[in-house]
Amino acid sequence: MLRILGKASSINVRKVLWTCAELTLPFELEEWGSGFKPTDTPEFLALNPNAMVPVIQDDDFTLWESNSIIRYLATRYGDASLYPTEACSRARVDQWIDWQASDLNRSWSYAFMSLVRRSPLHQESQALSASCADWSRHMQILDTQLHSTGAYVAGSHFSLADIPIGLSVNRWLETPFDRPSLPAVNDYYQRLGERPGFRLYGCNGTP
């Protein structure tokens, strides 16, 4: 059985858990990370030298980095409906997965640490304001894309890209600050709420 090392509150671990739900793939979750088993031990570092979750072990194959993990799982256990095999369609899915990990993720980092984690190192008002503005700008990019497709981030059908993007939308809506109105994003969130995996690991009260 697939072994997942991480904690269910982590947004990156939840990507993997939701992907497993979409694939109806059984797994065992071992809770590692802050509040659970420490990731700076020789045992964990032998699996991931970055000391970060998630890590998976699939038989004798070990893999870290959440977006690499969900691509691997979808390729090995899924079909083209979740992660297309045709080059252009797959590239479109990968584009939005990578955008979430780079541009969108960076934009919310300071605001999330300040407003949700209450980090004392992230309470500078100008930096917080700049992060909130940048986050809103990136979410407006997403709103435009969703308005264009009328359904999901990479097109008319749910795909692997909607897992990291959907979790990001949940974080956006669960973080307490003044947000611009984004009708297409709100409609998308309601659409994702019809999926059992999203209800379990996305809109489950965890930012």
Secondary structure, 3 states (H helix, E strand, C coil): CEEEEECCCCHHHHHHHHHHHHCCCCEEEEEECCCCECCCCHHHHCCCCCCCCCEEEECCEEEECHHHHHHHHHHHHCCCCCCCCCHHHHHHHHHHHHHHHHHHHHHHHHHHHHHCCCCCCCCCHHHHHHHHHHHHHHHHHHHHHHHHHCCECCECCCCCCHHHHHHHHHHHHHCCCCCCCCHHHHHHHHHHCCCHHHHHHCCCCCC
